[in-house]
C-alpha cells in the first residue's frame, strides 16, 4: 500500500503542476518589447501603383433643392494619373496570405482620391451661393445626418458621371530590399493578387481585404478573437504611418504604438462592433494589426478621426474586429489552406512558445522553439528579433540555472507562492483521502473479523463470552457451511 500511496501522491502533484503550468502559459502576458518582437516581422507595407486618366464633369450643387446636376456647356476636366497609395498589412499564413483594408487596394479608393477635390469644391461652391438667411436656415433646420447623406449623394453622382481609364499594380514591399525610394521599392516588391475586396466599405464599414503573394515560409501571426475585449484593455498597433517617415530611407521600418480600448461602438448597420483606441496612428497605418497583450491579432486598424471632427478635439483610431476578417476568410473557402484553421502562425507561435519557456528558465526548450521560429523566408529576417532571447538563454544554461527536466521545474516552481499554495492544497486533499481510505479499510477489517467470529460461535453452539452452550438451532451448520478454511482442520480433530 505504501508504494501505491507514493505513486498516487507523485501523480497528483505533477499532474496538478502541469495543468497549472499550462494554464499560466495560456494566460501569460508579455512586455511591450516582447509583443513587438513577436509581431514585427509579420507586418508588411502594401503599395498600390495607379496609372491612367480620368474625366471629371463640372457639377452644380443646389442646397435650396438639395439636388446635384451636371453643368451644361462646361467641358469635363481631364486628369493624368500616376499615384502611389500605401497602407499596412499583416501576414496570416506561411504561404503568403495577407490581410489588410479594402480601401488600400480597392478601385473605389482610387476613384475617391481622384474625384475628392472636385466633390469638395462643388459642395463649397454650392454653399457660397446661399445668402446669410438661407445658410442660417439650413444650419438650424437640417440635421447633421441629413447633410451627411446629401454629401454622399453628391459624391456618388460625381463618381457615376466620371470616366476612369486606369490600371493598378499591388505589391508588398520586400523587407530585405536595399532600395530607398517608393517607386524603386514597389518595382522590386512581391506582386500581390486580390483574393477578397469589399468596394462597399464606405457604407457598411466592413473594410477588410485579403491578398496573396507567391512566397513560402513567411512569418505568420496568430489570430485571436475580438469577443472578450472591453473598454480599458491595453492594446498595441503596428503599421507604417506616413507621419513617422523622416525620409525615404526608413520606408521599411514599421512603427509600434500602444494605447487602450477607449470605447466599443456599433457599426453603421449595428451588425458588429468597432474598437476605438487612443493609440497613435496616421495615414498609412490602415490595415495594420491591433494586438492584445499576448501578441494576438484582435482587429485591423481602419480609419482615424478626421475632417471637422478632428478640429473639435483629440484624434482617435478605429479598428474593425478580427472576427469580421475571419468571416471573409471563411466565405472564400480558403480555410483549408490555412494551418490549423488559420488561427496559428508558425513564427508568432514558435516565438511565443519560446518566450513562455524562457520566462520559466526552461532554456533548452526555449532555444528549440526559437530555432523553429527562425526557419522562415530569408527576405523576412527574424533572427534579429529572436537572437537577444537566445543569447540570454545560453547564459542561463552556462550558469547551470536552466530548468531542463520535470524535477528541476518542480523545484523552481516551489519558490513561487501561488504554485506552493496549489501544491500544499493537493497534498492536503491527498492526506484527507488517505486518512479516509485508511479508516474505511480498518472498519471493513474489523467487520470481517466480527463476521468470522460469529461463524465460529454458530458452529460450536457456544457463547464465547461465558463458554456456555447456546440454544439448539433448527439448522445446524455442517463442516462445509461457511466455516473459514483456516478453521476446518482444528474442528475436525
N, C-alpha and C positions, 0 to 999 in steps of 0.2 A: 504493500500500500504506500509505503514511504516513497518508493520510486515513482509510482503513479502520481502522487501528490506533487512531487518535484517537477515532473514533466508538465503537468497541468498548470502549475504556477508560472513556469517559464513561458509556456504557450500564451497564457493570458497576458502576461506583461509585455511580451514582444508583439503580440497581435495588437494590443491596445496602443503600443508605441507607434507601430506602422500606420494604424488608422489615423492617429493624431498627427503624425508627421505628414501624411498625405493631405489631410485637411488643411494643415498650416501652409503647405506648399501651394494648394489651390487658392488660398485666400491671401497669399503673400503680396504685399505692396512693395513697389520698388522706388528707388530715389529718382529724381528728375533726370539725372545723368544716365542712370541705367535704362530708363524708358527711352531716352533719346538715342542711346547706342543701339538699342534693340530694334528701333524702327527706321532710323536714318537711311540705311542702305536701300530700303524699300520705297522711299519717297522719290518720285521722278518729276521732271519738268516736261510738260507737253507743249508743243508748238504747232499751231495751225497756220500755214502759209497760204494766203489767199491772193489770187491774181485774176484780173479780168476787167470788165467795165460794168457800169450801172447807169441807168437813165432815170432820173428822179423828176416827177412832174411838179410844176408850180401849183400849189393848192391854196384855197381860200377857206379860212375858218371863221364861222359866224357864231358868236356867243349869244346873239339875240335869239336865234332859232336853234342853236346847238346843232348846226349842220356843217358839213365839210364837202367842198366841191373842187373840181379842177379848174384853174383859171383858163379862160378862153384866150386864144391868140397869144399865149405865152409859151415859148418853147421849153421843153424839159431840160434839165441840167445833166450833161454827160460827164461821168467821172471815171478816171483811170484808177484801178485798184491794185495795190501791192502792199498788203498788210500782214503783219505777224501778230497773231493772237496767242497769248501764253496763259498757262494755268498749271495746276499741280495735279498729281495722281498718285496712287499707291498700288503696288504690286500685290495681287491676291493669290496668284498661283505660280508655282515654279516654271510653268510652261508658257508664261507670257501674258496672262490676263491682267488688265489694269483697270481699276475703277476710277472714275473722275466725274465731273459735272457735265451735263449735256450742253450747257451754254458755252463750254470751252471748245466743243467740236461741231456744234450744230450750224447748218446753213442759216437758220433763223438768227443766230447771233451775228453772223456776218452782215446780213441784211439790216439788222437793227443798228449796228455800228455805223454802217454807211449812211443810212437814212436818218439817224437820230438828230443830227444838226438841223436838217431840213424840217423835221417834225417840230422841234422846239421853236425854231424860227417862225413857222407858220402859226403856232399857238400864240407866241408873243405878238405877232403882227395882228392877229385877230383880237387880242385883248386890248391892244393900243387903240383900236378903232372905237372902243367904247368911251363915252363921256363919263365924267365922275359919278353922276347919278346912276347910270347903267352899271358901272363897275361895282358901286356900293350895293346895288340891289342884288347882284349876283352873289357877292360875298356874304350878304346877310340871309339870303333866301335859298341858296343852293347848298346841299350837304356836300361834305368833302368826298364822300363815296360817289356821289353823282358826278362831280367834277373829274374824279379819277376815271370813271367809266367813259366820260367824254374824251379824255386824253387817250384812252385805249382805242376809242373809235377813230380818232384822228390818226393814230399810229397804224392801225390796221388798214385804213384807207390808203395812206401813203405807200405802204408796203405792197398792197394789192395792185396799185396803179403803176408802180415802178417796174422797171425791167432790169434783170440781172443776168449777166453772162460771165460766170466766174468758175474758176477751178480752184481746188484746195488740196493741200497735201498735209496730212497729220503725221507728226513724228514725235518720238520720245527721245530726248537728248541722251547721248551716251555719256555716263558719268566719268568715263575714262578718257574722254576727248581732251586734246590739248588746244583746241581752237578757242578763240577769245570773243568773237563777235557772234551775235544771234544768228544771222544768215549762214555763217560757216558751221555753227553747231547744228543748226537744223538740217543742213545738207548732209552732215555726217551722222545724223541720228538714225534711230531704228524706225522704219516706216511702219505705221500703225493702221490696222484695218478696224472699221467700226463694227462692233458686234451688236450694240444696242444704243440708241439715242432717242431722247424724247424732245421733239421740236415744239411741244406744247408746254414746256417747262414754266413759261411766264405765268400761265393761267392756273396750272394745277400744282406748281411748286415741286413736282417730282423731278427735281433737277439732278438726275443721276444717269450715268452712261457707262458703257463697258467697251474697252478697246483691246486689241491684241497685237503683240509684236512677236515675230518669229525668233524667239530666243529661248534657251533652255537653262535649267538650274538657276533660276532667278531667286533672290532673297524675298520670299513671300511673308506677309504678315498674318497674324491670327485675327480673325473676325470675331468680335464679341457680340453682345446683344444690347439693344437700347431699352429693354423692358424695365430694368431696375434703376434707371437714372432718376435723380431727384435734384431739386434746387439746392445749391450749396456744395455739390460734389466737385472735387478738383478734377480738372481736365487739362489736356495738353493738345497743342496743334502743331503740325509740321507742314511746311509748304514753301513756296517761292514768292513771297510778297515783293512787289516791284519797289516799294519804299525802302526795302532792305538792300537794294543793289547799289553799292557805292560806285562801281564801274563795271564795264563789260567783262572783266576778268573773274568776277565772282558769280557768274550766272548759274554755276552748277552746285552751289553750296546752299542747301535748304536752311530755313530759319525755324527754330524751335521756340514756342512761347507757351505760357501757362496761364490759367485762369480758373474760373469756377462756372458752373451752370447757374446763370443768374435768373433764368426763367425758362419754363417749358410752355410753349404756346401751340395753339391749334393751327393747322394748315388752312388755307382759304376754304377748302371743301370740308374741313373738320374730319378728314379721314385718317390723319396721322399727326404726330406731334413734331414740332420744330424746336431744337435746342438753341437757346440764346446764351451766349457766353461773353465775358469781358476780356477774353484772351485777344491779344493784338493780332490783327490781320490787315491786309490791304489788297488791292488789285493784284492778282497773280496767286493769291493764296487759295482761290477757289479750286475745289477738287481734292484738297489735301485732307489727311485723316484727322478726325477728332478722336483722341485717345483717353482711356481711363487710366487709373493708377497702376494697372497691371500690364499696360502697354498694348491692350487690345483695342481694335478699331471699333468705336461705337457710333460713328457718324461721319458724314462728309461735309466739310466747310463749303458753304454755298454762296452766301452774299453778306454784305456789310451794310450798316445803316448809311444811307446816302441821301443826296438831294437836300430838300428843305428840312427834313427831319434831322439831318446831321448838324445843321446850324443851331438847332434848339438845345443841344446838349451833347453828352458823350456818345461815342460811336460804339456799336455792339456788332459782334459777329453772330451769324446764324448758320446752323448745320442741320441737314436732314438726317434722320436716324439710319443706322446701318441696316435695320430690318427692311427698310424700303428698298435698299440696294439688293438685299438677298432675294426679295420678291422678283426683282428684274432678272436676276441670275436664274432663278427657278423657272420663270416664264419662258426663257430662251432655251431651256432644256439642255444646258451645258454642264449641269452639276456633276454628271458622271465623269467629266474631265478634271474636276477639282479633286485634290487629295482629301480624303476623309470628309466628304460632303462640303467642300470648300470652306471649312472652318479652321483648317490648320495650315500655317505657313512653315516651311521647313527651316528657314533661317530664324525667324522670330521664335518658333517653338524650341529649337535647339538652344538658342541664346538664353531664353528664359529658364529652361531646364538647367542649363549650366549655372546660371545665377542662383537658382534655388539651392543647388548642391554647394556652390561657392559660399553662400551665406551660412551653411551648416558645417563649413570646413571639410566637406567631403570632396577633396580637391582632385583625386584621381578620376572620380566620376564627372566632376565639373569639366575637367580638361577634355574628357571623352566627348561630352556634349558640345563643348565649344568647337572642337575639331569637326564635328558633324555639321555645325552651323557654317563653318568656313568653306565647306565644299560647295561653292556656288560659282556662278558665271564670273569669269575674270574681269569683265567690264564693270561689274558691280562689286567693287572692293569692300570687303567686310572685315578683313584681318585687323585693320587699324582700330576697329571698334572692339574686337574681341581680345586682341593681344594684351592690353593692360590687365585684364582679369586673369588671363592665363599666367602672366608673369607673377602676379600676386599669389596665385595658387602654387606655382613652382617654389616660391619662397616658403610657403606653409609646409609643403612636402619636405623640403630640405631641412626645416626646423624640427621635423618629426611630429608636428601637431595635426597632421591630416587625419581625418576620421575615415578609415578605409574598410572597416567591417562593422558588423552589427554590434559587437561588444563595445568597440570604440565609440560608435554612435550613441549607444545606450548610456555609456559613462559621461559623454559630453552633454547629453540631454538632461542627465540628473542634476546638473548645475542650474538648470532653468526652473524657476519657481512653478510655472504653470505645468510643466511636464512632471515635476516632482509631486505636485498635488495629485495629478492623474494617476501616477504610479502608486502612491500611497492609497488612493481610493480603490485601485484594483486590488492591492494587497489586502486592504480591509474587507472588501467584498469576498475575496477568496477565503480569508480567515473565518468569516461568518459561515460561508458554505462548508468549509472543512469541519468546523465545530458542530454544525447541524448534522452533517453526514456522520460524524463520529458518534454523536448522541443517538442518532437513529439506528446505527449499526449495533451499538451496545444494547439498546432497548430490544431490538429483534433477537439478539443473542440470549438475553435473559428470558425472553418469552419462549424461545425454543427450548431452553433448559427446563423451564417450568412445564412445558408440554411433555417432555421426555419423562420427567419425574412423575407426572400424573399417570402416564402409561405404565410405569413400573408398579405404582400403587394398585392400579386396577388389576394388573396381572397377579400380584401376590395377595390380593384381597387384604391388604394391610393398610392401616393408617400409620404412616411412618412417623408421625409426630408422637404417638404413645405406644406403638408396637402392637396394638390390639387388632384382631381381625375385623374387617368391615362387613356389613351385611351382605348376604348372598345376592348375587345379581342373576337375572334370568339368562343373560348372555355372558357365558364365561369365555374369556379370551383364550384362544389356543396359542401354541408356541409361535404360530405364524401371523397372529393378528396384531400387526402394528408394533411389535416389540423391536426396538432398535437392534441392529445386527450385533453390535459390540456387547450386548447384554445376554444374548442367547446361550453361549457356551456355559456361563456361570449358572443359569437357571436349570439347564439340562443336567448338571451334576447333582 
